Amino acid sequence: AVSSALPSPSVTWSQHTLPVTSVVVGAGGCEARVCSSSLDKTVRIFHIPTGSSLAAISLPCPINTIALHPCDSFLYCGGADGVIYGVDLCAPIASAGGSASFRIPQKLAGHTAAILCLTFSVEGNLIVSGSRDGTAKVWDCSSGQPLKTFAGHSGPVNFVQVMLRPPELIDGSHLKCSTSFASLAKRHEIDDEGTQGFAGPNRMFQVMMQVGVAAASSSSYSGSSSEWKELAMSMHKFVVGRLLDSSSEEV
């Protein structure tokens, strides 16, 4: 019989005195650290295995969101005053109460309203922020300088996410290939397995090899950027389709 009892938490932290606005978990699995931000102008760091409070970081304003570096080395805190505060987690200092705290070597100023969301790039060298002022900004973590501003929203930016560029957004203008794209165009024909659709797996494999060799040898480019995008999408759809087919066969 399935138990109707609700699961109980293994640990509860109640050190914040006002609502908690954001929680992030670092690397390390069961040994990870947990960082939480609050409207009480503090960010707290906890240890999962022991349930203990490791540090309390006081900031000059309520904190709406936080982002933890992939290496757990740096923490960015988005303030209600429009400033992003960078906390160096590798440089602890002793606070007046005897507990650990950390230096705040960076203050990223550029937004004109509260910071609502933060996220790191995949490499961890850039931080992206969204604000109530309707803009999103990309910052260089090393220098703390803004690199780009996106101002197309008509309201607050509540969420930002960095992702790898999908095939349909590939710009092939910088690539070189001597292969004729007319022979690589999508065709509605009978493929290797007797079904209609794109050219069969063997043909697509040959196409992928030809394009790879031509690009590696930096031959003269004879296709347009749009043709590169169409080819990338065709290859992407083919690979995904084959993966789905193999998964269904295993099931």
DRENDO-1510 file (C-alpha; in Angstrom, 1 decimal, always signed):
<recs>
REC; n; res; u; v; w
REC; 1; ALA; +0.0; +0.0; +0.0 .
REC; 2; VAL; +1.2; +3.5; -0.8 .
REC; 3; SER; +1.6; +5.6; +2.3 .
REC; 4; SER; -0.4; +8.9; +2.4 .
REC; 5; ALA; +2.0; +10.5; +4.9 .
REC; 6; LEU; +3.8; +13.5; +3.6 .
REC; 7; PRO; +7.6; +13.3; +3.5 .
REC; 8; SER; +9.4; +15.3; +6.2 .
REC; 9; PRO; +12.4; +17.5; +5.5 .
REC; 10; SER; +15.8; +16.3; +6.7 .
REC; 11; VAL; +16.7; +19.8; +7.8 .
REC; 12; THR; +15.0; +23.2; +8.0 .
REC; 13; TRP; +16.8; +26.5; +8.2 .
REC; 14; SER; +14.9; +29.4; +9.7 .
REC; 15; GLN; +17.6; +32.0; +10.2 .
REC; 16; HIS; +16.1; +34.5; +7.8 .
REC; 17; THR; +13.8; +37.0; +9.4 .
REC; 18; LEU; +11.9; +38.0; +6.2 .
REC; 19; PRO; +10.8; +36.1; +3.0 .
REC; 20; VAL; +13.4; +34.0; +1.2 .
REC; 21; THR; +13.7; +35.1; -2.4 .
REC; 22; SER; +16.2; +32.7; -3.9 .
REC; 23; VAL; +17.9; +29.4; -3.1 .
REC; 24; VAL; +20.8; +27.8; -5.0 .
REC; 25; VAL; +22.7; +24.5; -4.4 .
REC; 26; GLY; +26.4; +24.2; -5.2 .
REC; 27; ALA; +28.3; +21.3; -6.5 .
REC; 28; GLY; +29.2; +18.3; -4.4 .
REC; 29; GLY; +26.0; +16.3; -4.2 .
REC; 30; CYS; +25.2; +15.4; -0.5 .
REC; 31; GLU; +28.2; +17.4; +0.6 .
REC; 32; ALA; +27.1; +20.6; -1.2 .
REC; 33; ARG; +26.6; +24.1; +0.2 .
REC; 34; VAL; +23.2; +25.9; +0.0 .
REC; 35; CYS; +23.0; +29.6; -0.5 .
REC; 36; SER; +19.8; +31.5; +0.2 .
REC; 37; SER; +18.9; +35.2; -0.2 .
REC; 38; SER; +16.2; +37.2; +1.6 .
REC; 39; LEU; +14.5; +40.5; +1.9 .
REC; 40; ASP; +16.2; +40.8; +5.3 .
REC; 41; LYS; +19.3; +42.1; +3.4 .
REC; 42; THR; +21.3; +38.9; +4.1 .
REC; 43; VAL; +22.6; +35.9; +2.1 .
REC; 44; ARG; +23.2; +32.8; +4.2 .
REC; 45; ILE; +25.3; +29.7; +3.4 .
REC; 46; PHE; +24.4; +26.3; +4.9 .
REC; 47; HIS; +26.0; +22.9; +4.9 .
REC; 48; ILE; +23.7; +20.0; +3.8 .
REC; 49; PRO; +25.3; +17.1; +5.7 .
REC; 50; THR; +25.4; +18.8; +9.1 .
REC; 51; GLY; +22.5; +21.2; +8.6 .
REC; 52; SER; +24.7; +24.0; +10.1 .
REC; 53; SER; +24.9; +27.6; +9.1 .
REC; 54; LEU; +28.3; +28.4; +7.7 .
REC; 55; ALA; +28.1; +32.1; +7.0 .
REC; 56; ALA; +25.8; +35.2; +7.0 .
REC; 57; ILE; +26.6; +37.9; +4.5 .
REC; 58; SER; +25.1; +41.3; +5.2 .
REC; 59; LEU; +24.3; +43.5; +2.2 .
REC; 60; PRO; +23.0; +47.1; +2.0 .
REC; 61; CYS; +19.6; +46.3; +0.5 .
REC; 62; PRO; +17.1; +43.4; +0.1 .
REC; 63; ILE; +18.3; +40.7; -2.2 .
REC; 64; ASN; +16.0; +39.4; -4.9 .
REC; 65; THR; +18.1; +36.7; -6.5 .
REC; 66; ILE; +21.5; +35.0; -6.4 .
REC; 67; ALA; +23.7; +33.1; -8.8 .
REC; 68; LEU; +26.5; +30.7; -7.7 .
REC; 69; HIS; +29.5; +30.2; -9.9 .
REC; 70; PRO; +29.9; +26.6; -11.4 .
REC; 71; CYS; +33.1; +26.2; -9.3 .
REC; 72; ASP; +31.4; +27.5; -6.1 .
REC; 73; SER; +34.1; +30.2; -5.9 .
REC; 74; PHE; +32.0; +33.4; -6.4 .
REC; 75; LEU; +28.4; +34.4; -5.6 .
REC; 76; TYR; +26.5; +37.2; -7.3 .
REC; 77; CYS; +23.6; +38.9; -5.4 .
REC; 78; GLY; +21.0; +40.9; -7.2 .
REC; 79; GLY; +19.8; +43.8; -5.1 .
REC; 80; ALA; +16.6; +45.8; -4.9 .
REC; 81; ASP; +18.7; +48.9; -5.5 .
REC; 82; GLY; +19.7; +47.8; -9.0 .
REC; 83; VAL; +23.2; +46.8; -8.1 .
REC; 84; ILE; +24.7; +43.3; -8.4 .
REC; 85; TYR; +27.0; +42.5; -5.5 .
REC; 86; GLY; +29.9; +40.0; -6.1 .
REC; 87; VAL; +30.9; +37.9; -3.1 .
REC; 88; ASP; +34.3; +36.1; -3.1 .
REC; 89; LEU; +33.6; +32.8; -1.4 .
REC; 90; CYS; +37.3; +32.0; -1.5 .
REC; 91; ALA; +38.2; +34.9; +0.9 .
REC; 92; PRO; +36.3; +34.4; +4.2 .
REC; 93; ILE; +36.6; +37.0; +6.9 .
REC; 94; ALA; +35.6; +36.9; +10.6 .
REC; 95; SER; +32.5; +39.0; +11.5 .
REC; 96; ALA; +31.7; +40.7; +14.8 .
REC; 97; GLY; +29.7; +37.7; +16.0 .
REC; 98; GLY; +32.5; +35.3; +15.4 .
REC; 99; SER; +30.9; +33.5; +12.4 .
REC; 100; ALA; +32.4; +33.6; +9.0 .
REC; 101; SER; +31.6; +36.2; +6.3 .
REC; 102; PHE; +33.1; +37.1; +3.0 .
REC; 103; ARG; +34.5; +40.1; +1.1 .
REC; 104; ILE; +32.4; +41.9; -1.5 .
REC; 105; PRO; +35.0; +43.0; -4.1 .
REC; 106; GLN; +32.6; +43.7; -6.9 .
REC; 107; LYS; +29.6; +46.0; -7.4 .
REC; 108; LEU; +28.1; +45.9; -10.9 .
REC; 109; ALA; +26.1; +49.1; -11.4 .
REC; 110; GLY; +24.1; +49.8; -14.6 .
REC; 111; HIS; +20.5; +48.9; -14.1 .
REC; 112; THR; +18.1; +51.6; -13.1 .
REC; 113; ALA; +15.7; +49.3; -11.1 .
REC; 114; ALA; +15.8; +46.2; -9.0 .
REC; 115; ILE; +17.6; +43.1; -10.2 .
REC; 116; LEU; +15.1; +40.2; -10.6 .
REC; 117; CYS; +17.2; +37.4; -12.0 .
REC; 118; LEU; +20.8; +36.2; -12.6 .
REC; 119; THR; +22.5; +33.4; -14.4 .
REC; 120; PHE; +26.1; +32.4; -15.3 .
REC; 121; SER; +27.3; +31.5; -18.8 .
REC; 122; VAL; +28.3; +27.9; -19.4 .
REC; 123; GLU; +32.0; +28.7; -19.0 .
REC; 124; GLY; +31.4; +30.8; -15.9 .
REC; 125; ASN; +33.1; +33.9; -17.3 .
REC; 126; LEU; +30.0; +35.9; -17.9 .
REC; 127; ILE; +27.0; +36.8; -15.7 .
REC; 128; VAL; +23.6; +37.8; -17.2 .
REC; 129; SER; +21.2; +39.9; -15.3 .
REC; 130; GLY; +17.5; +40.8; -15.7 .
REC; 131; SER; +15.9; +43.8; -14.1 .
REC; 132; ARG; +12.6; +45.5; -13.4 .
REC; 133; ASP; +13.8; +48.3; -15.7 .
REC; 134; GLY; +13.0; +46.0; -18.7 .
REC; 135; THR; +16.6; +45.3; -19.7 .
REC; 136; ALA; +19.0; +42.3; -19.6 .
REC; 137; LYS; +22.7; +42.9; -19.3 .
REC; 138; VAL; +25.7; +40.7; -20.0 .
REC; 139; TRP; +28.7; +41.4; -17.7 .
REC; 140; ASP; +32.3; +40.3; -17.7 .
REC; 141; CYS; +33.0; +38.6; -14.4 .
REC; 142; SER; +36.8; +39.4; -14.4 .
REC; 143; SER; +36.5; +43.2; -14.9 .
REC; 144; GLY; +32.9; +43.7; -13.8 .
REC; 145; GLN; +32.2; +45.7; -17.0 .
REC; 146; PRO; +28.9; +45.5; -18.9 .
REC; 147; LEU; +29.4; +43.9; -22.4 .
REC; 148; LYS; +25.9; +44.1; -23.9 .
REC; 149; THR; +22.4; +45.4; -23.1 .
REC; 150; PHE; +19.2; +43.9; -24.4 .
REC; 151; ALA; +16.4; +46.4; -24.2 .
REC; 152; GLY; +13.5; +44.8; -26.2 .
REC; 153; HIS; +11.2; +43.9; -23.3 .
REC; 154; SER; +8.2; +46.1; -22.5 .
REC; 155; GLY; +8.1; +45.0; -18.9 .
REC; 156; PRO; +10.3; +43.6; -16.1 .
REC; 157; VAL; +12.7; +40.8; -17.0 .
REC; 158; ASN; +11.9; +38.0; -14.5 .
REC; 159; PHE; +14.0; +35.2; -15.9 .
REC; 160; VAL; +17.2; +34.8; -17.9 .
REC; 161; GLN; +19.0; +31.6; -19.1 .
REC; 162; VAL; +22.1; +30.9; -21.1 .
REC; 163; MET; +22.0; +28.0; -23.5 .
REC; 164; LEU; +24.1; +26.6; -26.3 .
REC; 165; ARG; +23.3; +27.9; -29.7 .
REC; 166; PRO; +20.8; +25.6; -31.5 .
REC; 167; PRO; +21.4; +24.6; -35.2 .
REC; 168; GLU; +18.7; +26.9; -36.6 .
REC; 169; LEU; +20.7; +29.9; -35.3 .
REC; 170; ILE; +24.1; +28.9; -36.7 .
REC; 171; ASP; +25.6; +31.6; -38.9 .
REC; 172; GLY; +27.7; +29.9; -41.6 .
REC; 173; SER; +29.1; +33.0; -43.2 .
REC; 174; HIS; +32.6; +32.4; -41.6 .
REC; 175; LEU; +32.7; +28.7; -42.8 .
REC; 176; LYS; +34.3; +27.5; -46.0 .
REC; 177; CYS; +33.2; +24.5; -48.0 .
REC; 178; SER; +33.6; +23.4; -51.6 .
REC; 179; THR; +30.7; +20.9; -51.6 .
REC; 180; SER; +27.8; +21.8; -53.9 .
REC; 181; PHE; +24.8; +22.4; -51.8 .
REC; 182; ALA; +22.4; +21.6; -54.5 .
REC; 183; SER; +23.2; +17.9; -54.0 .
REC; 184; LEU; +22.6; +18.3; -50.2 .
REC; 185; ALA; +19.2; +19.8; -50.3 .
REC; 186; LYS; +16.3; +18.2; -48.6 .
REC; 187; ARG; +14.5; +15.7; -50.8 .
REC; 188; HIS; +11.2; +13.8; -50.5 .
REC; 189; GLU; +12.3; +10.4; -51.6 .
REC; 190; ILE; +12.6; +6.8; -50.6 .
REC; 191; ASP; +15.5; +6.4; -48.1 .
REC; 192; ASP; +17.6; +3.4; -47.2 .
REC; 193; GLU; +14.9; +1.8; -45.0 .
REC; 194; GLY; +12.1; +2.2; -47.6 .
REC; 195; THR; +10.4; +5.2; -46.0 .
REC; 196; GLN; +9.8; +8.6; -47.4 .
REC; 197; GLY; +11.5; +11.7; -46.1 .
REC; 198; PHE; +15.1; +12.9; -46.0 .
REC; 199; ALA; +17.9; +11.1; -47.8 .
REC; 200; GLY; +18.7; +7.8; -46.1 .
REC; 201; PRO; +21.2; +7.3; -43.3 .
REC; 202; ASN; +24.1; +6.2; -45.6 .
REC; 203; ARG; +23.6; +9.3; -47.8 .
REC; 204; MET; +23.4; +11.6; -44.8 .
REC; 205; PHE; +26.6; +10.1; -43.3 .
REC; 206; GLN; +28.4; +10.7; -46.6 .
REC; 207; VAL; +27.1; +14.3; -46.6 .
REC; 208; MET; +28.4; +14.9; -43.0 .
REC; 209; MET; +31.8; +13.4; -43.9 .
REC; 210; GLN; +32.1; +15.6; -47.0 .
REC; 211; VAL; +31.2; +18.8; -45.2 .
REC; 212; GLY; +33.5; +18.0; -42.3 .
REC; 213; VAL; +36.5; +17.3; -44.6 .
REC; 214; ALA; +35.8; +20.3; -46.8 .
REC; 215; ALA; +35.5; +22.6; -43.8 .
REC; 216; ALA; +38.6; +21.3; -42.2 .
REC; 217; SER; +40.6; +21.9; -45.4 .
REC; 218; SER; +39.3; +25.5; -45.6 .
REC; 219; SER; +38.4; +25.1; -49.3 .
REC; 220; SER; +36.7; +27.9; -51.2 .
REC; 221; TYR; +33.1; +28.5; -49.9 .
REC; 222; SER; +30.4; +28.1; -52.5 .
REC; 223; GLY; +27.2; +28.1; -50.3 .
REC; 224; SER; +25.3; +30.9; -48.6 .
REC; 225; SER; +24.6; +31.4; -44.9 .
REC; 226; SER; +21.0; +30.3; -45.4 .
REC; 227; GLU; +22.1; +27.1; -47.0 .
REC; 228; TRP; +24.4; +26.4; -44.1 .
REC; 229; LYS; +21.5; +26.8; -41.7 .
REC; 230; GLU; +19.3; +24.5; -43.8 .
REC; 231; LEU; +22.0; +21.9; -43.9 .
REC; 232; ALA; +22.5; +22.1; -40.1 .
REC; 233; MET; +18.8; +21.7; -39.4 .
REC; 234; SER; +18.6; +18.7; -41.8 .
REC; 235; MET; +21.5; +17.0; -40.0 .
REC; 236; HIS; +20.1; +17.9; -36.6 .
REC; 237; LYS; +16.6; +16.5; -37.4 .
REC; 238; PHE; +18.2; +13.3; -38.9 .
REC; 239; VAL; +20.4; +12.6; -35.8 .
REC; 240; VAL; +17.5; +13.3; -33.4 .
REC; 241; GLY; +15.2; +11.0; -35.4 .
REC; 242; ARG; +17.7; +8.2; -35.4 .
REC; 243; LEU; +18.1; +8.5; -31.6 .
REC; 244; LEU; +14.4; +8.4; -31.1 .
REC; 245; ASP; +14.1; +5.4; -33.4 .
REC; 246; SER; +16.8; +3.5; -31.5 .
REC; 247; SER; +15.3; +4.4; -28.1 .
REC; 248; SER; +11.9; +3.0; -29.2 .
REC; 249; GLU; +13.5; -0.2; -30.5 .
REC; 250; GLU; +15.2; -0.7; -27.1 .
REC; 251; VAL; +11.9; -0.3; -25.3 .
</recs>
